């Protein structure tokens, strides 16, 4: 079994590829290694994956649709795991065209590659985001809820990816699943995420910026739970033309101030907090209803925020002094 993984040097892509390699499968991964955050972290992830004989890496931009098509045609994978994208809600205010290139053109590149594989392809699984729900008062967020008011360009591109995928599945019989990820965290994570930024500042004695004066909640999802769900879904071979979207989250929202307090305990540091207003494009809370994913794939999250941040903190202390 061969999987083609986009964004393989990214946080989720790295962990997902590693799990498949550990299971004895072959993985061909691509990534453009862009400098949105330190490429050294991406290279370190690739070095971990390179320990496996079944791993092959190609530096390739998703927007290079001809290059993606050639490589997929050469590899002829049974599974496509599309996790590559320009991440970050706030950065979309600064570099909008990066999102159009990676998240729209890049997604179309993957859909065309899936189309070319035809019956060879067992399953296309791609990353969407909880951000598609926008700001809303009703919780938890359900897949059946309208997602018509994205609060950021990033969210708009992710919702567009879902609509493009539905169209391609209907037209060309592609079996595909989109996953709305809810605040994924853990070792080897992304340095632009709040928990990483807080931990780094706290250990260096710098103040942390707490947005919306701390009146925020996030449905944190530990990376091992994400990998568990991905493994279950990738192993499935849906009917031709089926397109489904699932929430994948911890289903236990955490107050921002409680998350900070947990980090303080794990790192042994009391943070100096600077309160800031809500940032443009952000939302006050997220909360995943994962009952559909549990019913169809038997998934239920197992790692709570205290255990998850303890594992991250232990890893982070080692990583920062490497």
N, C-alpha and C positions, 0 to 999 in steps of 0.2 A: 504494500500500500504506500503510495506516494502522495504527500500533501504539498501544495504550493502555498506558501505563507507570505503575504505582503506585510510590510512593516515589521519584519522579523527582528530587527535590532531595537524595536520599541519595547515598552514595558510589557504589555499583554502579549505581543507577538513572540517575545523571547520566552516567556513562561509557557505559552501554548506549544511552541516548537520543541522546547526541552521535554515536555511531557510526552509528546509524540515520539521523539527520539528515544526516550527511556523505555517506551513501549515496543521498541524494535522497528518502528516505521521509518521511512525515508522522508526527509524534508528538504525542499528547495525553497530558499527564502530570498526575498528582495527587500531593499531599503535604499533610500537616497541619502541617508546619513546627513540630513540637513542640520544646520547649526541653531535650530530653534532652542535647543538646550545642548549642553556640552556633548559633542560627538564622542568624547573619550568614554563616556558612560555607555554609549551604543557600541563602541568598539569592544569594551570589556564584556558586554553581553555576548557579542559575536564570538569572542575568544572562548567563552564558556561553551557555546554551541559547537565550536570547531573541535571540541574533544570527541565528538561523536562521528564515527565513520560514515554514517548515513546522512550527514548534513552537507549541503552545498549552498554557497552564498553568491549572489550576483548583485553588485551595486547598480541599481536601476531606478529611475524615477517613474512613478506610476503614470505620469502625464505623457510619457514616451509610449504611446499606444502601439506603435510598430514594434518597439523593443519588447514590450510585454507580450505581444502576440507571438513573436518569434520564440521567445523562451518557453511560453506555455505550450506551444506546438511541439517544441523539442522535448520537453519533459513529459507531456501527456499525463498529468496527474489525475487521480480519481477524485481528489478533494481540493477545493479552493477555500482557503481561510484568509479573508480579506480584512486585515486589521490596520493597514497603512492609511494614514490621513494626516492632514495638518491639524494638530490638536490645539486646544486652548480657546476659551470663550473670549477673554479680554484681548488676546493678541489679534483676534479677527477685526478689531477696531483699527489696528495699526497696519495690517498687511492683508487686506481683503482678497487681493488677487492670488495670494498663496493658497487660500481656501478654495477658490474657483479651480485652480490648477490641480491640487491634490485631491480634493474631496468631490469635485464634480467630474472633471475630465478624467482624473485617476480612477474614479469609480466606474465610469463608462468604459475605460480600458479593460477593467476586470470583467465587466458584463460581456463585452465583446469576446474576450478570451473564453469565458464560460460558454458562450454561444458556439464558438469554433470547436470546442471539445465535444459537443453533441452528447450522444449516449455514453461516451467515455466518462463523463462527469457524474459522480454519485451525489455530490452535495456542494453547493456554494454557501458558505457561512460568512456573513459580513458584519462589521461593527456599525451600529447606529449609536444613539446616545439618549440618555434621560433628558437632555436639554431640549429635545423636540417638544416636550410638554409645555414649556414656557412657565410663566408665573400663573399659579392657580391656587384656589382656596380648597378645592375638594381633594381629599386624600383617602386612600392611597391612589397612586397613578395607575390606571388600567390601560391595557393596550387598546381597548375599545373607546377610550377617551379621544375626543377631537384633538388633533395636534396641528392647529392652524395658526398659531400666534407665537412663533419662535422669538425669543428675546434677544437673539444674537445671530450674526451671519453664520457662525459655526453651526448653530442649531438648525438654521435654514438649509445649510448644505446637507446635513445629516437626514433631515426629513425628505429632501429632494432625492437622496440616495435610495430611500425606501420606495419612493414613487417610481423612480427609474427601474428599480429591481422588480417591482410588481409588473411593470409593463413588459420587461424582457421575459419574465417567467411566463406571462400569458402568451406572448408572441412566439417564443422559441422553445417552450417546454423545459426551461431550466428549473431544477429543484433548488430552492434557495430559502435561507433563514436569516433574518436580520435580528440583531441583539441590541437592545437598548441598555447599555451599561450604566450603572449607577455608581459614581465616585469610587473607582477601583484604587486600592492602595496596598502597600506591602513592600518587602525587600525588592531591590532593583527597580523601584518606582520612578516616577517622573519628577524632576526637580522643580517644575513649575506648579506642582500641587501644594495646597495649603499645609498639609501635614509635614511635607518635606521642608518647605520654606520656614515653617515654625521651628522644626527641630534644628535646622542649620543655624538659624538666628540665635536660638536659645543657647546652643553649645558654644557659640562665638561671643555671647554676651551682648548681642544686639537686641533692640526691641522688636516686637512683632506687630504687624498691622492687622487689626481685627475689624473686618468690614461689617457694615450694617450694625455697628455697635454691638456685635456679637449675637444679634437676634437672627440667627440662621440655623437651619437644620439640614443635615445631609444624610442620605442613606448610604453609608459606607459599605463597601463590598470587598472582602479580603481576596487577594489574588488567588489563593488556593481554591476558594469556592468558585471563582471564575473559571479556572482551569478544569475543575471537576465538571462544571456545566458544559464547557466547550467540548470536552472529551466525549460526553454523552451525545451531544448534538452532532458532532462530526461523524460519529460512528453510524448515524442514521442515514438511510437512503430514501428520502421522501419521494412521493409520486412525481412524475414529470410534470412540470408546470406549477407545482405547489409553491406558493410564497407565503411564509408565516413570519410574524414579528413577535418577539418575546421580550419582556422586562427581565433583566438579570441583576438582582440587587440583594442587599442584606435584609430587607423588609423590617428594619429596626432603626428609624432615623435617630441621629445623635445630635444634640445641641452643640454648636460650635464651641461654646465655653467649656462643655464637658469633655470634648475632644482635647482641648488645650490642657485641661487639668490632668487628663490621663497621660498626655505627653510629658507634662511636668513631673509626674510621679515616676515615669519610666526613665526619664533622662536625669532626674535628680536636680532639676533647675526650675526656679520660679521665673516665669516669663515676665518681662516688662511689656505691658500691653498699651498700644496706641490705638484708640478707637477711631474708626473712619466710617464715612457714610457708605451706602450701597454703591457698588461699582456698576457702570452701564453694562447691560447684557447679562447681569447676574440674576439669580432668582433666590427667594428667601428660604425655600425648602424643597426637598425631593423625598419621595417615598414610593417605593416600588411594591406593587401587587404582583407577586410571582406565582400566583396560583395556577396560571396557565402553564408555565414552565414545569411546575411540580407535577401537574396532571399528565403532561405529555412525556416528560423525561425523568420524572422521579427526583428532580433537583430540590434540595432545601439547603440554605446556607448553614454552616456549622461554626464559623469563626466569628466571635463577637469583637467589638471594638477594643476592649481591654487586652484580649489575647493577641489580636492582630497588631496593635500598636506596640505591644511588648516585643513581638517578633521583629517588627520593622526597626524599633529602636536598637535592639541588639545588633542587627545587621548594619545599621547606619553608623553606629559608633566605630565599627571596624572599617567600613567603607571610607569614611572621611579621613582616616589616618593612614590609608593604604600607601 
